[in-house]
């Protein structure tokens, strides 16, 4: 892999933000006096993260080395500690990136890096009010919320860098400009209920058009394009997870191929569903009662209507191994495979335009991460994508990457 320089064209804004946030981090918690009085409940929690990736596309539509960076700053105010508002909290999150787009070289449909953004902008990514009720058994949230933080996610897939392991492409590609997921959220009202310790149900009403402060055009009009309705329920006992989810848009969307007698696209109801499975294998990594499991397997699968999006379904599967390196309790190793199935209508459109596409895009990923300091995690990554579907004749893609994650957290 070619060396990544911090010179001309480097992620200057992100580096400056990271330096400002992390400059004193080697002397964190143990050496500092606590900010709040001992025993006092913190009013404000502030956390920051700066991700810097060097991505080498060894083979694909083209080859080369590009960088991706993403800075995140999150603040949470405990309204009960601050003003006596029992069960209330306010969360704000700002993101900024100055990176490049390595997937332009790889030529894949689903992408290769979960920090890559189409436009480098500073934006208010999340801003919402959260209210806990019934002793914490119910939580209400309203505001700009990352849909993937609550729906279509599982912990064992979280280390993998390919975007398909975050949320299935058959849902990620829906809506007028994508649902409320990275890199733009939407106004959302959500509720989560936990009838018992190991069961939950979550529902959300999401503005169909994503857009936040900092996006071109700013916040999207409320319900102009209708809403996304999504629900998920499941079981989370024994460090495992079994969940089912379903989603649908309230306003019909254009069929990607069929038209009416006037030549206008037919209108279809976009909808779909998904399944999440995660289960632990082996023992725990340490003697502590809350020590993580040695390994977890996962399987995810989703389907969509196939009339309004490029995808009719897909799946992801893999394993996460904790304490993967001897003597390194914070090290993690993960292997994953994913496959996205293109809809027949999408393929026919491209075939008629002289750009035939294969029926599915398949990827595998192997990644290893270790925490070298409380403020620094380093992660090596390798991906292979078979049949990248972006263009006819595109070669299978091989991607190597190195990720640096700088992080801090403070409470007052």
C-alpha positions in Angstrom: 0.0 0.0 0.0 1.3 3.5 -0.8 2.1 5.8 2.1 -0.6 8.2 3.0 0.7 11.7 3.4 -0.6 14.5 5.5 0.2 17.2 3.0 -1.5 18.7 0.0 -5.0 17.4 -0.3 -4.9 15.8 3.1 -7.9 15.9 5.6 -6.9 19.2 7.1 -10.2 20.1 8.7 -10.6 16.7 10.3 -6.9 16.7 11.5 -7.4 20.1 13.1 -10.6 19.1 14.8 -9.0 15.9 16.0 -6.0 17.7 17.3 -8.2 20.2 19.2 -10.3 17.5 20.7 -7.5 14.9 21.4 -4.5 17.0 22.1 -4.4 16.2 25.8 -5.9 12.8 25.6 -2.9 10.7 26.7 -3.4 12.1 30.2 -7.1 11.2 30.5 -9.2 9.9 33.4 -6.6 8.4 35.8 -4.5 11.5 35.9 -7.2 14.2 35.9 -9.2 15.4 38.8 -12.9 14.6 38.2 -14.9 17.4 36.7 -17.9 16.9 38.9 -18.1 16.5 42.6 -17.8 13.0 43.8 -21.1 11.2 43.7 -22.8 14.0 41.7 -24.8 13.0 38.7 -23.1 14.4 35.5 -25.2 17.0 33.6 -23.3 16.9 30.3 -21.5 14.0 28.6 -19.3 15.0 25.7 -17.6 12.5 23.3 -15.6 12.8 20.2 -14.3 10.5 17.5 -12.0 11.0 14.5 -11.7 8.3 11.9 -8.9 8.4 9.4 -8.7 5.6 6.7 -6.1 4.9 4.1 -7.8 2.9 1.4 -5.9 1.1 -1.3 -8.0 -0.2 -4.2 -5.5 -2.8 -5.5 -7.9 -4.0 -8.2 -11.2 -2.8 -9.5 -12.6 -0.4 -12.1 -9.4 1.5 -11.4 -6.6 1.3 -8.8 -5.1 3.8 -6.4 -4.9 5.0 -2.8 -7.3 7.4 -1.3 -8.1 8.6 2.2 -11.5 8.9 4.0 -12.0 10.8 7.2 -14.9 11.5 9.5 -15.0 13.6 12.7 -17.9 13.2 15.1 -18.7 15.3 18.2 -21.6 14.2 20.4 -23.1 16.0 23.4 -25.8 14.6 25.7 -27.5 16.7 28.4 -29.2 14.9 31.3 -32.2 17.1 31.8 -33.1 15.4 35.1 -29.7 16.4 36.6 -29.8 19.8 34.9 -33.3 20.9 35.5 -35.2 18.2 37.3 -36.9 16.9 34.2 -37.3 13.3 35.2 -36.2 10.8 32.5 -35.4 13.4 29.9 -32.2 13.9 27.9 -31.2 15.9 24.9 -28.7 14.6 22.3 -26.8 16.6 19.6 -24.3 15.2 17.2 -22.2 17.0 14.6 -20.2 15.3 11.8 -17.6 16.6 9.3 -15.6 14.9 6.7 -13.0 16.1 4.1 -12.2 12.7 2.6 -12.2 11.3 -0.9 -14.3 8.6 -2.5 -12.4 5.3 -2.9 -15.4 3.5 -4.2 -15.1 5.5 -7.4 -12.0 3.3 -8.0 -13.5 0.0 -6.8 -16.7 0.4 -8.9 -19.1 -1.4 -6.5 -22.8 -0.7 -6.0 -22.9 -1.1 -2.3 -19.8 0.8 -1.4 -16.6 -0.2 0.5 -16.3 2.2 3.4 -18.8 3.2 6.0 -17.3 6.7 6.5 -17.3 7.7 2.9 -19.7 10.5 2.0 -20.8 12.0 -1.3 -20.2 15.6 -0.2 -17.7 16.8 2.4 -19.8 19.1 4.6 -20.2 19.9 8.3 -23.7 19.0 9.4 -25.9 18.6 12.4 -26.3 14.8 12.0 -28.5 14.1 15.1 -30.5 16.3 17.4 -33.3 14.8 19.4 -35.1 14.7 22.7 -35.4 11.4 24.6 -37.9 10.6 27.3 -37.8 7.5 29.5 -41.2 6.3 30.9 -42.5 3.5 33.1 -39.2 3.1 34.9 -37.2 2.9 31.7 -39.4 0.2 30.1 -40.5 2.7 27.4 -38.5 5.4 25.6 -39.8 8.1 23.4 -37.6 10.0 21.0 -38.3 12.9 18.7 -36.0 14.9 16.4 -33.3 14.1 13.8 -32.4 10.5 14.6 -30.1 7.9 12.9 -32.6 5.1 11.9 -29.8 2.5 11.9 -29.0 3.1 15.5 -32.3 1.5 16.5 -33.4 -0.6 13.5 -31.7 -3.2 11.3 -28.5 -3.4 13.3 -26.7 -6.0 15.4 -23.5 -5.6 17.5 -21.5 -8.6 16.0 -21.6 -6.9 12.6 -20.4 -3.5 13.9 -16.7 -3.9 13.4 -16.9 -4.5 9.6 -16.3 -1.5 7.4 -18.4 -2.4 4.3 -21.6 -0.4 4.4 -23.8 -3.4 3.7 -23.1 -4.7 7.3 -24.6 -1.5 8.7 -28.0 -1.7 7.1 -29.2 -3.8 4.2 -28.9 -2.2 0.8 -32.6 -3.0 -0.1 -33.6 -0.5 2.6 -30.6 1.9 2.3 -31.5 2.6 -1.3 -35.1 3.6 -0.7 -36.8 6.9 -0.4 -36.5 10.1 -2.4 -32.9 10.6 -1.4 -32.3 7.7 1.0 -33.8 7.0 4.4 -32.6 8.6 7.7 -29.2 7.0 7.8 -25.6 8.1 7.4 -24.8 10.7 6.2 -28.2 12.5 6.5 -31.0 11.9 9.0 -34.6 13.1 8.9 -37.2 14.2 11.4 -38.4 11.1 13.3 -40.8 10.1 16.1 -39.8 6.8 17.7 -40.9 4.6 20.6 -39.2 1.6 22.1 -40.9 -0.7 24.6 -39.3 -3.5 26.6 -42.1 -5.7 28.0 -39.5 -7.8 29.7 -35.7 -7.9 30.3 -35.1 -9.9 27.1 -37.8 -8.6 24.7 -38.4 -5.3 22.9 -40.5 -3.7 20.3 -39.6 -0.5 18.4 -41.6 1.7 16.0 -40.8 4.9 14.1 -42.5 7.4 11.9 -39.8 9.0 9.7 -39.9 11.9 7.3 -39.4 10.2 3.9 -37.0 12.8 2.6 -33.7 13.0 4.5 -32.0 16.4 5.1 -30.4 18.2 8.0 -28.7 21.6 8.7 -25.5 21.5 6.7 -26.9 19.6 3.7 -27.4 21.4 0.4 -30.9 22.8 0.7 -30.9 22.3 4.5 -33.7 20.5 6.3 -36.2 18.7 4.1 -39.9 19.8 4.2 -41.9 17.7 6.6 -44.0 15.0 5.0 -43.8 16.5 1.6 -42.8 13.1 0.2 -44.7 11.2 2.8 -43.3 9.1 5.6 -41.4 5.9 6.2 -43.1 3.6 8.7 -40.8 1.0 10.3 -41.2 -1.5 13.2 -38.9 -4.1 14.8 -39.4 -6.6 17.6 -37.2 -9.2 19.1 -35.5 -11.2 21.8 -32.1 -10.3 23.2 -31.4 -12.9 25.9 -28.2 -14.8 26.6 -26.0 -12.2 24.7 -27.9 -13.3 21.5 -30.5 -11.6 19.4 -33.5 -12.7 17.2 -35.4 -9.9 15.6 -37.9 -9.3 12.8 -38.5 -5.9 11.1 -40.9 -4.5 8.5 -41.1 -1.1 6.7 -43.3 0.7 4.2 -43.6 4.2 2.8 -46.9 6.0 3.1 -46.6 7.7 -0.3 -46.3 5.7 -3.5 -43.0 6.1 -5.4 -42.1 5.8 -9.1 -41.7 2.4 -10.6 -38.1 2.2 -11.9 -39.3 0.8 -15.3 -43.0 0.7 -16.0 -45.0 3.7 -17.2 -48.7 4.5 -17.8 -50.4 5.4 -21.0 -49.2 9.0 -20.7 -45.6 7.9 -20.3 -45.4 8.8 -16.6 -43.9 6.2 -14.2 -46.4 4.0 -12.5 -46.6 4.6 -8.7 -45.8 1.7 -6.4 -45.8 1.1 -2.7 -42.2 0.6 -1.5 -42.1 -2.0 1.3 -39.9 -4.7 2.7 -38.8 -6.7 5.7 -35.7 -8.2 7.4 -34.5 -10.8 9.8 -31.6 -10.5 12.3 -30.0 -13.5 14.1 -27.0 -13.3 16.5 -25.8 -15.9 18.9 -22.7 -16.4 21.1 -20.3 -19.3 20.8 -17.6 -20.3 23.2 -17.1 -18.9 26.7 -16.3 -15.4 27.9 -13.1 -13.5 27.6 -12.4 -12.9 31.2 -13.5 -13.7 34.8 -15.7 -10.6 35.2 -19.5 -11.4 35.1 -20.0 -8.8 32.4 -17.0 -9.9 30.2 -17.8 -10.1 26.5 -18.4 -13.5 24.9 -15.4 -15.0 23.1 -17.2 -15.0 19.8 -20.6 -14.2 18.2 -22.1 -15.4 14.9 -24.6 -13.4 13.0 -26.9 -13.7 10.0 -29.1 -11.0 8.5 -31.4 -11.1 5.5 -33.8 -8.6 3.9 -36.2 -8.3 1.0 -37.9 -5.4 -0.8 -40.6 -4.9 -3.4 -38.0 -4.6 -6.2 -40.2 -2.2 -8.2 -38.9 1.1 -6.7 -35.3 0.3 -5.8 -32.3 -1.3 -7.5 -32.3 -4.2 -5.0 -34.8 -6.9 -4.4 -33.0 -8.3 -1.3 -29.7 -9.4 0.2 -28.0 -11.1 3.1 -25.0 -10.7 5.4 -23.3 -13.2 7.6 -20.2 -13.5 9.7 -18.4 -13.8 13.0 -16.9 -11.5 15.6 -14.1 -12.8 17.8 -13.2 -10.9 21.0 -9.7 -11.0 22.5 -8.5 -12.4 19.2 -4.8 -11.8 19.9 -3.0 -13.5 22.8 -2.4 -11.0 25.6 -4.5 -8.3 23.9 -7.9 -8.4 25.6 -9.3 -5.4 23.6 -8.4 -6.9 20.2 -11.2 -8.0 17.8 -11.3 -10.1 14.6 -14.3 -10.2 12.3 -15.1 -12.0 9.1 -18.2 -11.2 7.0 -19.8 -12.1 3.7 -22.6 -10.2 2.0 -24.6 -10.5 -1.2 -27.1 -8.0 -2.8 -29.6 -9.2 -5.4 -30.4 -6.6 -8.1 -34.0 -6.3 -9.2 -34.9 -7.5 -12.7 -36.3 -4.1 -13.7 -33.1 -2.3 -12.7 -31.0 -4.8 -14.7 -33.3 -4.5 -17.8 -33.0 -0.7 -17.7 -29.2 -0.9 -17.8 -29.1 -3.7 -20.3 -31.2 -1.6 -22.7 -28.8 1.3 -22.2 -25.9 -0.9 -23.2 -24.6 -1.5 -19.7 -25.6 -5.1 -18.7 -25.3 -5.9 -15.0 -25.0 -9.2 -13.2 -27.7 -10.5 -11.0 -25.9 -10.1 -7.6 -22.9 -8.4 -6.1 -21.0 -10.4 -3.5 -18.4 -9.3 -1.0 -16.2 -10.7 1.7 -14.3 -8.8 4.4 -11.7 -9.7 7.0 -10.8 -7.1 9.6 -8.6 -6.9 12.8 -8.7 -4.1 15.3 -6.9 -3.4 18.6 -7.0 -0.6 21.1 -3.4 0.6 21.6 -4.4 3.4 24.1 -7.6 4.6 25.7 -7.8 7.2 22.9 -6.4 5.2 19.9 -7.7 2.1 18.0 -6.0 0.8 14.9 -7.8 -1.5 12.4 -6.5 -3.4 9.4 -9.0 -4.4 6.7 -9.2 -6.4 3.5 -12.2 -6.8 1.2 -12.9 -8.7 -2.0 -15.9 -7.9 -4.1 -17.0 -10.3 -6.8 -19.1 -9.1 -9.7 -19.1 -5.4 -8.9 -22.3 -4.3 -10.6 -21.6 -0.6 -11.3 -20.4 -1.0 -14.9 -20.2 -3.7 -17.5 -16.8 -5.4 -17.6 -15.7 -4.2 -14.2 -13.1 -6.5 -12.7 -13.5 -8.1 -9.3 -12.4 -5.6 -6.7 -9.6 -6.1 -4.1 -9.4 -3.4 -1.3 -6.9 -3.1 1.5 -7.3 -0.5 4.3 -5.9 0.8 7.5 -8.1 2.7 9.9 -7.1 4.9 12.8 -9.8 5.8 15.4 -9.1 8.6 17.9 -11.7 9.0 20.6 -12.3 10.8 23.9 -15.1 11.3 26.4 -15.7 13.7 29.3 -18.4 14.3 31.8 -19.3 17.3 33.9 
